[in-house]
């Protein structure tokens, strides 16, 4: 979820830069594409593997 929050913060900054009102976090999450969700899941899986390796 931390990565989603980081993405949302980047989105909000881009909106502010162009004078747009950002949607709230809930709608941001609901509107992520399948490609974005797949990329997040891939990254989370990689990080989990690194975590398991680090604690063994």
trRosetta pair geometry for C-beta under 8 A, 3 or more apart (Angstrom, degrees):
i j d omega theta_ij theta_ji phi_ij phi_ji
1 4 5.4 -50 -158 34 48 115
1 5 6.4 49 146 -21 72 101
2 5 5.6 -54 -153 35 35 112
2 6 6.5 36 149 -20 67 103
3 6 5.5 -50 -147 35 36 113
3 7 6.4 38 153 -18 65 104
3 40 5.7 169 95 -132 138 99
3 43 6.7 111 -92 94 166 141
3 44 7.6 -124 9 -65 141 92
4 7 5.7 -55 -151 37 32 113
4 8 6.3 34 151 -21 65 106
4 28 7.9 138 177 116 97 110
4 29 6.1 34 -173 -101 138 96
4 32 7.7 -73 -126 -64 104 147
4 40 7.0 27 -63 -124 84 148
5 8 5.5 -52 -147 35 33 114
5 9 6.5 36 153 -21 64 102
5 25 7.6 0 -111 -136 70 128
6 9 5.8 -51 -150 32 32 112
6 10 6.6 33 151 -18 63 104
7 10 5.6 -54 -152 35 34 113
7 11 6.3 37 149 -21 66 106
7 28 7.9 168 107 161 99 125
7 36 7.9 109 -157 -166 164 124
8 11 5.4 -52 -148 36 34 116
8 12 6.3 37 153 -21 66 103
8 25 5.5 24 -148 -117 158 86
8 28 5.1 93 -111 126 103 163
8 29 8.0 -28 -72 -54 124 77
9 12 5.7 -49 -147 34 32 112
9 13 6.5 34 153 -19 63 104
10 13 5.8 -54 -152 35 31 112
10 14 6.5 31 151 -19 64 105
11 14 5.8 -57 -151 35 31 111
11 15 6.5 32 151 -20 65 105
11 22 6.2 115 127 -135 94 126
11 28 6.4 154 75 -134 162 131
12 15 5.6 -53 -150 34 33 113
12 16 6.4 32 154 -18 66 106
12 22 4.6 -59 -111 -34 69 167
13 16 5.7 -54 -148 37 31 111
13 17 6.3 39 151 -27 64 105
14 17 5.5 -50 -150 29 32 118
14 18 6.7 6 159 3 64 108
15 18 6.4 -76 -153 50 28 92
15 20 4.2 -98 -158 79 81 97
15 21 6.8 -40 171 109 129 5
15 22 4.1 180 29 -64 168 89
16 19 7.5 38 -168 -75 31 27
16 20 7.6 -93 -54 52 23 64
16 22 7.6 -35 -40 -28 75 110
22 28 7.7 5 170 -71 104 121
23 27 4.3 -87 158 85 126 127
23 28 5.7 161 89 -58 103 76
23 31 7.5 53 78 14 157 142
24 27 5.5 87 60 17 72 99
24 28 7.0 -126 106 -11 35 95
25 28 5.3 -55 -146 33 33 119
25 29 6.4 33 158 -19 67 102
26 29 6.1 -58 -156 34 27 107
26 30 6.6 22 150 -15 63 110
27 30 5.4 -54 -143 40 38 113
27 31 6.1 23 160 -11 69 114
28 31 6.3 -73 -149 43 23 101
28 32 7.4 47 151 -50 60 85
29 32 6.2 -27 -160 -13 36 112
32 36 4.4 -118 -174 86 97 132
32 37 5.5 115 122 -54 121 86
32 40 7.9 -2 174 -10 151 138
33 36 4.7 101 54 4 77 99
33 37 7.1 -142 97 -2 43 86
34 37 5.6 -55 -147 39 35 111
34 38 6.1 38 153 -22 67 106
35 38 5.7 -52 -145 36 29 112
35 39 6.4 31 154 -20 63 105
36 39 5.7 -52 -148 35 31 111
36 40 6.5 32 153 -19 64 105
37 40 5.7 -54 -150 36 33 112
37 41 6.3 31 154 -17 66 107
38 41 5.7 -56 -146 39 31 110
38 42 6.2 35 154 -22 65 106
39 42 5.7 -52 -147 35 30 114
39 43 6.4 28 155 -16 63 107
40 43 5.9 -59 -149 39 30 108
40 44 6.1 29 154 -20 66 108
41 44 5.6 -53 -142 37 31 112
41 45 6.3 34 156 -21 64 105
42 45 5.8 -56 -151 34 28 111
42 46 6.6 28 152 -17 63 105
43 46 5.7 -53 -149 36 34 112
43 47 6.3 30 154 -16 66 108
44 47 5.8 -56 -146 40 31 110
44 48 6.2 35 154 -24 65 105
45 48 5.7 -51 -146 32 30 113
45 49 6.6 33 153 -20 62 103
46 49 5.8 -56 -156 33 32 112
46 50 6.6 28 150 -16 65 105
47 50 5.5 -53 -149 37 36 112
47 51 6.2 39 151 -22 67 104
48 51 5.5 -53 -148 35 33 114
48 52 6.3 33 154 -18 66 104
49 52 5.9 -53 -146 36 31 109
49 53 6.3 32 154 -19 63 107
50 53 5.6 -54 -148 37 31 113
50 54 6.2 33 153 -23 65 108
51 54 5.7 -55 -147 34 30 112
51 55 6.5 13 160 -8 65 109
52 55 6.3 -64 -145 41 29 99
52 56 6.4 35 157 -34 64 106
53 56 6.1 -53 -149 20 29 113
